[in-house]
Amino acid sequence: MSHTLGVRQAQKQKTRQALLDAALELLEEQSLSSLGLREVTRAVGVAPTAFYRHFRSTADLGVALVEEALNSLHPMIRTMVSTTGDGEERIARAVGLIAGHVRAYPAHVRFIARERHGGVQPVREAIRAQLDRFAEEVKAGLAGDPVSAGWHDDDLAMLAGLYVDQMLSTASLFLESLDAPEEERARVARVAARRLRLVGIGRHHWLD
């Protein structure tokens, strides 16, 4: 009996993931607000009623996509805040991590960039909540850096938000240049590094 339940559960999870994958692919060409559940189920090859065994609505599916997309981003956030300082080596490493993430998960980056300010409120709220969590992690990392000695908690939160926003902005730029010539991708990397350098300079002089 338990074996049968295990097989059913595995099949259910497989169908759920197939719906998420199909939706993500369809969303490369449209926004979530225009996505119909029949489009998704047709792409997977299941009846529309099967959709409701996994999600209450396309908004619910969108929230699940937010979790999947930003979970893929989470290890990169941890790596970026695991070292301190604003030196050239760290900046280059951060930019390289972002570029690598975009190459590995372009559909995830595109979905978050489009839906962060999109028309589906639960999805916007889910993205904001996840990004706030990332900012809290960055803030905790910054608080342990000697450069942050004497900083007010609100200022650390503001700086963490700047870093998270810059990370997303850089990811969007790399996404737009995925199929561009190498010199264009190099230009994007240089711009991203200069922006991070500017934030770092401001950080070092914030308490002046």
C-alpha positions as CSV (number, residue, x, y, z in Angstrom):
1,M,0.0,0.0,0.0
2,S,2.8,2.4,1.0
3,H,4.6,1.6,-2.3
4,T,1.4,2.5,-4.3
5,L,1.1,5.8,-2.4
6,G,4.7,6.6,-3.1
7,V,4.3,6.0,-6.8
8,R,1.2,8.2,-6.9
9,Q,2.9,10.9,-4.9
10,A,5.9,10.8,-7.3
11,Q,3.6,11.0,-10.3
12,K,1.7,13.9,-8.8
13,Q,5.0,15.8,-8.2
14,K,6.1,15.0,-11.7
15,T,2.9,16.5,-13.1
16,R,3.2,19.5,-10.9
17,Q,6.7,20.2,-12.1
18,A,5.7,19.7,-15.7
19,L,3.0,22.4,-15.2
20,L,5.6,24.7,-13.7
21,D,8.1,24.1,-16.5
22,A,5.4,24.5,-19.2
23,A,4.2,27.8,-17.7
24,L,7.8,29.1,-17.4
25,E,8.4,28.4,-21.1
26,L,5.1,30.0,-22.1
27,L,6.0,33.1,-20.0
28,E,9.1,33.7,-22.1
29,E,6.7,35.4,-24.6
30,Q,4.0,36.8,-22.4
31,S,3.1,38.0,-18.9
32,L,1.5,35.9,-16.2
33,S,-1.7,38.1,-16.3
34,S,-2.3,36.9,-19.9
35,L,-1.5,33.3,-19.3
36,G,-4.4,30.9,-19.4
37,L,-4.5,27.6,-17.5
38,R,-5.7,25.8,-20.7
39,E,-2.5,26.9,-22.4
40,V,-0.5,25.3,-19.7
41,T,-2.4,22.1,-19.5
42,R,-2.4,21.7,-23.2
43,A,1.4,22.1,-23.3
44,V,1.7,19.3,-20.6
45,G,-1.0,17.1,-22.2
46,V,-3.3,16.9,-19.3
47,A,-7.0,17.9,-18.8
48,P,-7.7,21.4,-17.5
49,T,-9.3,19.9,-14.4
50,A,-5.9,18.3,-13.6
51,F,-4.5,21.8,-13.1
52,Y,-6.6,22.3,-9.9
53,R,-5.1,19.2,-8.3
54,H,-1.9,21.2,-8.0
55,F,-2.8,24.9,-8.1
56,R,-5.8,27.0,-7.2
57,S,-5.3,29.5,-10.0
58,T,-2.7,30.8,-12.4
59,A,-1.7,33.3,-9.7
60,D,-1.1,30.4,-7.3
61,L,1.1,28.8,-10.0
62,G,2.9,32.1,-10.4
63,V,3.7,32.2,-6.6
64,A,5.1,28.7,-6.9
65,L,7.3,29.9,-9.8
66,V,8.5,32.8,-7.7
67,E,9.7,30.3,-5.1
68,E,11.3,28.1,-7.7
69,A,13.0,31.0,-9.5
70,L,14.3,32.8,-6.4
71,N,15.4,29.6,-4.7
72,S,17.7,29.1,-7.6
73,L,19.1,32.6,-6.8
74,H,19.5,31.9,-3.1
75,P,22.9,30.0,-3.2
76,M,24.3,32.9,-5.2
77,I,23.2,35.4,-2.6
78,R,24.8,33.4,0.2
79,T,28.1,33.2,-1.8
80,M,28.1,36.9,-2.5
81,V,27.7,37.8,1.2
82,S,30.1,35.2,2.5
83,T,33.1,37.5,2.0
84,T,33.5,41.1,3.1
85,G,34.8,44.3,1.5
86,D,34.3,46.1,-1.8
87,G,37.6,45.3,-3.4
88,E,38.1,44.7,-7.1
89,E,38.4,40.9,-6.7
90,R,35.1,40.7,-4.8
91,I,33.3,42.9,-7.3
92,A,34.6,40.9,-10.2
93,R,33.5,37.7,-8.4
94,A,30.0,39.1,-7.8
95,V,29.5,40.2,-11.4
96,G,30.8,36.8,-12.6
97,L,28.3,35.0,-10.3
98,I,25.4,37.0,-11.6
99,A,26.4,36.4,-15.3
100,G,26.8,32.7,-14.6
101,H,23.4,32.6,-12.9
102,V,21.7,34.3,-15.9
103,R,23.3,31.8,-18.3
104,A,22.1,28.9,-16.2
105,Y,18.6,30.2,-15.4
106,P,17.5,32.7,-18.1
107,A,13.8,31.8,-17.9
108,H,13.8,32.4,-14.1
109,V,15.5,35.7,-14.4
110,R,13.1,36.8,-17.2
111,F,10.1,35.8,-15.1
112,I,11.2,37.7,-12.0
113,A,12.2,40.8,-14.0
114,R,8.8,40.9,-15.8
115,E,6.6,40.0,-12.9
116,R,8.3,42.0,-10.1
117,H,6.1,45.0,-11.2
118,G,3.5,43.0,-13.1
119,G,-0.2,42.9,-12.9
120,V,-0.7,39.9,-10.6
121,Q,-0.7,41.1,-7.0
122,P,0.0,37.8,-5.2
123,V,3.0,37.3,-7.4
124,R,4.3,40.8,-6.8
125,E,3.9,40.3,-3.1
126,A,5.7,37.0,-3.2
127,I,8.6,38.5,-5.1
128,R,8.8,41.4,-2.7
129,A,8.8,39.1,0.3
130,Q,11.6,36.9,-1.1
131,L,13.7,39.9,-2.0
132,D,13.1,41.3,1.5
133,R,14.4,38.0,2.9
134,F,17.5,38.3,0.6
135,A,18.1,41.9,1.8
136,E,18.0,40.7,5.4
137,E,20.7,38.1,4.6
138,V,22.8,40.7,2.9
139,K,22.3,43.1,5.8
140,A,23.4,40.4,8.3
141,G,26.6,39.9,6.2
142,L,27.2,43.6,6.0
143,A,26.8,44.0,9.8
144,G,29.7,41.7,10.3
145,D,32.0,43.7,8.1
146,P,34.4,46.1,9.9
147,V,33.5,48.8,7.3
148,S,30.0,48.8,8.8
149,A,31.2,49.6,12.4
150,G,29.0,52.4,13.8
151,W,26.3,52.1,11.1
152,H,22.7,52.5,12.1
153,D,20.5,49.5,11.5
154,D,18.3,51.4,9.1
155,D,21.3,52.5,7.0
156,L,22.5,48.9,6.8
157,A,19.0,47.9,5.6
158,M,19.1,50.6,3.0
159,L,22.6,49.5,1.7
160,A,21.4,45.8,1.6
161,G,18.5,46.9,-0.5
162,L,20.8,48.7,-2.9
163,Y,22.9,45.6,-3.3
164,V,19.9,43.4,-4.0
165,D,18.4,45.9,-6.5
166,Q,21.8,46.2,-8.2
167,M,22.0,42.4,-8.4
168,L,18.6,42.3,-10.1
169,S,19.4,45.2,-12.4
170,T,22.7,43.5,-13.5
171,A,20.9,40.2,-14.1
172,S,18.4,41.9,-16.4
173,L,21.2,43.6,-18.3
174,F,23.0,40.3,-18.7
175,L,19.7,38.7,-19.8
176,E,19.3,41.2,-22.6
177,S,22.9,40.6,-23.8
178,L,22.8,36.8,-23.7
179,D,22.8,36.5,-27.5
180,A,24.9,39.7,-28.0
181,P,28.5,39.7,-29.2
182,E,31.2,39.1,-26.5
183,E,32.2,42.8,-26.5
184,E,28.6,43.7,-25.5
185,R,28.6,41.2,-22.6
186,A,32.0,42.6,-21.5
187,R,30.6,46.1,-21.6
188,V,27.7,45.0,-19.4
189,A,30.1,43.4,-16.9
190,R,32.2,46.7,-16.8
191,V,29.1,48.8,-16.2
192,A,27.9,46.4,-13.4
193,A,31.4,46.5,-11.8
194,R,31.5,50.4,-11.9
195,R,28.1,50.6,-10.3
196,L,29.1,48.3,-7.5
197,R,32.3,50.2,-7.1
198,L,30.3,53.4,-6.8
199,V,28.1,51.9,-4.1
200,G,31.3,50.7,-2.3
201,I,32.9,54.2,-2.4
202,G,29.7,55.7,-0.9
203,R,29.7,53.0,1.7
204,H,33.2,53.8,2.8
205,H,32.4,57.5,3.2
206,W,28.8,57.3,4.6
207,L,29.8,58.2,8.1
208,D,32.1,61.0,7.1
